């Protein structure tokens, strides 16, 4: 990685960090707040010898969510466990990516199992199918060959593109909840969508509890963007209330700055900023992202500095860069 002052650092090693904390993980989680990655070394894994892909469809989102929890509770952890709701299913089936999903399903699950042994994967597939049938699935289909498996997954991978058929604008949200909370949270998202008169399509990594409620809208309609923003905030609050958090994979960036104080107190945010300054004292890399400065303890120093400046004393920038006013002693 390259620091803001031009220095080059190498983090990690083939065996992990040679000492101390996981700096690679810390750097990745910083979303560019520490510096710029210029070279990344990854470990390659062999392709699994055996693969089974199941398509399961349900008459309600709640039932599908309960089935996800049941599959995980069975002790089997699929290589992938994805959910799509009816809005998303129909968008895919109306597009060039049509995968043969049942259009009348309230939700589908794509379950992929893999391993080194055909017999072991077949046994896991039987257990998963039995679990799904015990939790209200309407039908379960196993991909007959590699071509069908690829077609089923292409529909999932192209789902976001297919949703372009629903409207000219799309907000992709990203949150995580405990898998046991999926049924309740999905129903809450449905109520929020109805309350704000919005189209919300759910396509997400159900096995991880990583939700993607996608809001389709036309930003040219007066007042609609404000409704989208308000609904997004309520969806995030619902995920947090269920024991979740505000991002699973898409990061915080700018859009989620307003949610950070909902899960971190001022001291925690100040600690994050202090760690950032170890790598980038002047906060030049990816400025204004991830950590909301106005929610840190620094903010009181800024307010005081602004007041002092009006009286002809300390300028704002001095307060921001003074360790004692920023973090206390």
C-alpha positions in Angstrom: 0.0 0.0 0.0 1.0 3.6 -0.6 0.5 6.1 2.3 -0.6 9.7 1.7 3.0 10.9 2.1 4.2 8.5 -0.7 5.8 5.8 1.5 5.2 2.2 0.5 4.3 -0.4 3.0 3.8 -4.2 2.7 1.2 -5.7 5.1 0.9 -9.3 5.9 2.7 -12.4 4.7 1.9 -15.9 3.4 1.4 -16.9 7.0 -0.6 -13.8 8.1 0.8 -10.9 10.1 4.3 -11.8 11.5 3.4 -9.9 14.7 0.7 -7.9 16.4 -2.8 -7.1 15.0 -4.3 -8.1 11.7 -3.1 -5.0 9.7 -4.4 -6.4 6.4 -7.9 -6.8 7.8 -7.6 -3.3 9.3 -6.5 -1.8 6.0 -9.3 -3.5 4.0 -11.9 -2.4 6.6 -10.7 1.2 6.4 -12.3 1.7 2.9 -9.3 3.6 1.6 -8.9 5.8 4.7 -5.3 4.5 5.4 -3.8 4.6 1.9 -4.1 3.1 -1.6 -3.6 -0.6 -2.4 -1.3 -1.1 -5.3 -0.7 -4.9 -5.2 -2.7 -7.7 -3.6 -1.6 -11.3 -3.2 -4.4 -13.8 -2.8 -4.5 -17.6 -2.1 -6.0 -19.8 -4.8 -8.3 -22.6 -3.8 -9.0 -25.7 -6.0 -12.5 -26.0 -7.6 -14.7 -28.4 -5.6 -15.0 -31.9 -7.1 -18.7 -32.2 -6.4 -21.4 -29.5 -6.7 -25.2 -29.6 -6.3 -27.5 -26.6 -6.9 -31.1 -26.5 -5.6 -33.9 -24.1 -6.6 -36.6 -23.9 -3.9 -39.7 -21.8 -4.1 -42.0 -20.5 -1.4 -45.5 -19.0 -1.1 -44.4 -16.3 1.4 -41.3 -14.4 2.3 -41.7 -15.4 6.0 -41.7 -19.1 5.1 -38.5 -18.6 3.0 -36.8 -16.8 5.8 -37.7 -19.4 8.3 -36.4 -22.1 5.9 -33.0 -20.3 5.8 -32.7 -20.4 9.6 -33.6 -24.1 9.6 -31.0 -25.0 7.0 -28.3 -23.3 9.0 -29.6 -24.8 12.2 -29.3 -28.3 10.6 -25.5 -27.9 10.8 -24.9 -27.7 7.1 -23.3 -24.5 5.8 -24.0 -24.3 2.1 -21.4 -22.8 -0.2 -24.1 -20.3 -1.2 -27.6 -19.6 0.0 -29.3 -16.8 -1.9 -32.9 -15.4 -1.7 -34.9 -13.4 -4.3 -38.4 -12.0 -3.8 -41.2 -11.9 -6.3 -40.5 -8.4 -7.5 -36.9 -9.4 -8.3 -38.0 -12.8 -9.8 -40.3 -11.1 -12.3 -37.7 -8.5 -13.3 -35.3 -11.3 -14.0 -37.8 -13.4 -15.9 -38.8 -10.5 -18.0 -35.2 -9.8 -19.0 -32.7 -11.5 -21.3 -31.4 -13.2 -18.1 -34.5 -15.3 -17.6 -33.5 -18.4 -15.6 -36.7 -20.3 -15.3 -37.7 -19.1 -11.9 -41.4 -19.6 -10.9 -43.0 -16.2 -11.5 -45.8 -16.9 -9.0 -43.4 -17.6 -6.1 -43.3 -15.1 -3.3 -39.6 -16.0 -2.9 -37.0 -18.4 -4.1 -33.9 -19.8 -2.5 -30.8 -20.9 -4.5 -28.8 -23.4 -2.4 -25.4 -24.6 -3.6 -23.5 -27.4 -1.8 -20.0 -28.4 -2.7 -17.2 -30.7 -1.5 -14.6 -33.2 -2.4 -16.9 -36.2 -2.3 -20.0 -36.8 -4.5 -21.5 -39.0 -1.8 -21.1 -36.5 1.0 -22.5 -33.7 -1.2 -25.5 -35.9 -2.1 -26.1 -36.6 1.5 -26.0 -32.9 2.4 -28.4 -32.2 -0.5 -30.9 -34.8 0.9 -30.7 -33.2 4.3 -31.3 -29.7 3.0 -34.2 -30.8 0.8 -35.8 -32.6 3.7 -35.4 -29.5 5.9 -36.9 -27.2 3.2 -39.9 -29.6 2.8 -40.4 -29.5 6.5 -40.6 -25.7 6.4 -43.2 -25.0 3.8 -41.3 -25.1 0.5 -43.6 -25.5 -2.5 -41.1 -27.4 -4.7 -37.4 -28.2 -4.9 -35.5 -28.7 -8.1 -32.0 -29.8 -8.6 -30.0 -28.5 -11.5 -29.6 -31.4 -13.9 -26.3 -30.4 -15.4 -23.7 -27.6 -15.5 -25.7 -25.7 -18.1 -28.8 -25.5 -16.0 -26.7 -24.7 -12.9 -25.1 -21.8 -14.8 -28.5 -20.5 -16.0 -29.9 -20.5 -12.5 -26.9 -18.5 -11.2 -26.8 -16.1 -14.1 -30.3 -15.0 -13.2 -29.1 -14.2 -9.6 -25.9 -12.5 -10.7 -27.7 -10.3 -13.2 -30.6 -9.5 -10.9 -29.5 -5.9 -10.2 -29.2 -5.2 -13.9 -32.6 -6.7 -14.5 -34.1 -4.3 -12.0 -33.3 -1.5 -14.4 -36.6 -2.6 -16.1 -38.6 -1.4 -13.0 -37.4 2.2 -13.0 -34.7 4.6 -14.1 -33.1 4.9 -10.6 -32.2 2.3 -8.0 -30.9 2.5 -4.4 -29.1 -0.6 -3.4 -29.1 -1.0 0.4 -26.8 -3.3 2.3 -27.3 -4.5 5.9 -26.8 -7.6 8.0 -29.2 -9.2 10.5 -29.0 -12.4 12.5 -30.4 -15.2 10.3 -33.0 -16.0 12.9 -34.4 -12.4 12.5 -34.8 -12.6 8.7 -38.5 -13.4 8.7 -39.4 -10.5 10.9 -37.1 -8.0 9.2 -38.4 -8.9 5.8 -41.9 -8.3 6.9 -40.9 -5.0 8.4 -39.2 -4.0 5.1 -42.5 -4.8 3.3 -44.4 -2.6 5.7 -42.0 0.3 5.3 -42.2 -0.1 1.5 -46.0 0.1 1.7 -46.0 3.0 4.0 -43.8 5.1 1.7 -45.5 3.8 -1.5 -42.2 2.5 -2.9 -41.2 -0.6 -4.8 -38.6 -2.6 -2.8 -37.0 -5.7 -4.3 -35.1 -8.1 -2.1 -32.2 -10.1 -3.5 -29.5 -11.1 -1.0 -27.1 -13.5 0.6 -29.6 -15.2 3.0 -27.0 -17.6 4.4 -25.1 -14.7 5.8 -28.1 -12.6 6.8 -26.7 -10.0 4.4 -29.8 -8.1 3.1 -30.1 -6.0 0.0 -33.4 -4.2 0.0 -33.3 -2.4 -3.4 -35.6 0.6 -3.9 -36.7 1.4 -7.4 -37.8 5.0 -8.1 -37.7 7.9 -10.6 -35.6 10.7 -9.2 -37.3 13.2 -11.5 -40.6 12.9 -9.5 -40.7 15.8 -7.0 -40.4 14.6 -3.4 -39.8 11.0 -4.3 -36.1 11.0 -3.4 -37.0 12.3 0.0 -39.3 9.3 0.5 -36.6 7.0 -0.6 -34.1 8.5 1.9 -36.6 8.3 4.7 -37.5 4.7 3.9 -33.8 3.8 3.7 -33.3 5.2 7.2 -36.2 3.2 8.6 -34.9 0.0 7.0 -31.5 0.5 8.5 -33.0 1.3 11.9 -35.1 -1.9 11.7 -32.0 -4.0 10.9 -30.1 -2.4 13.9 -33.0 -3.0 16.2 -33.0 -6.7 15.2 -29.4 -7.0 16.3 -27.8 -6.3 13.0 -25.5 -3.7 11.5 -25.4 -1.2 8.7 -23.2 -2.9 6.1 -22.3 -6.4 5.1 -20.1 -5.9 2.1 -20.7 -2.5 0.4 -19.0 -0.4 3.0 -20.0 2.9 4.6 -18.6 5.5 2.2 -20.7 8.6 2.2 -24.2 7.2 2.1 -24.1 5.5 5.4 -22.3 8.2 7.4 -25.6 9.2 9.0 -26.1 5.7 10.4 -22.7 5.3 12.1 -23.7 7.1 15.3 -26.6 4.6 15.6 -24.1 1.8 16.3 -21.0 3.5 17.6 -20.7 6.1 20.4 -18.6 9.2 20.1 -15.6 7.6 21.9 -15.6 4.6 19.5 -15.7 6.9 16.4 -12.9 9.0 17.9 -10.8 5.9 18.4 -11.4 4.9 14.7 -10.3 8.4 13.7 -7.2 8.1 15.9 -6.2 4.8 14.2 -6.7 6.4 10.8 -4.3 9.2 11.8 -1.5 6.7 12.5 -1.5 6.0 8.8 -2.6 9.3 7.4 -2.2 12.2 9.9 -3.7 14.8 7.6 -6.6 12.6 6.5 -5.9 13.1 2.8 -6.8 9.6 1.6 -10.5 9.2 0.7 -11.4 12.2 2.8 -14.8 12.7 4.3 -15.7 9.0 4.2 -16.6 6.2 6.7 -16.2 8.2 10.0 -18.7 11.0 10.6 -16.4 13.7 12.1 -19.4 15.6 13.5 -20.2 12.6 15.7 -16.8 12.2 17.1 -15.6 13.9 20.3 -13.6 16.3 18.0 -16.9 18.0 17.2 -17.0 19.7 20.6 -13.5 21.0 19.9 -14.6 22.3 16.5 -17.6 24.1 18.0 -15.4 25.7 20.6 -12.9 26.6 18.0 -15.5 28.2 15.8 -16.7 30.2 18.8 -13.1 31.2 19.6 -12.6 32.2 16.0 -15.5 34.6 16.2 -13.7 36.1 19.2 -10.5 36.2 17.3 -8.7 33.1 18.8 -8.0 29.6 17.7 -8.8 28.7 14.0 -10.9 25.6 13.3 -8.1 23.6 11.7 -5.9 24.0 14.7 -8.6 22.4 16.9 -9.0 19.5 14.4 -5.3 18.7 14.5 -4.6 19.1 18.2 -4.5 15.7 19.9 -5.7 17.0 23.3 -8.7 18.8 21.9 -9.5 15.8 19.6 -9.3 12.9 22.0 -9.0 14.3 25.5 -6.4 13.5 28.1 
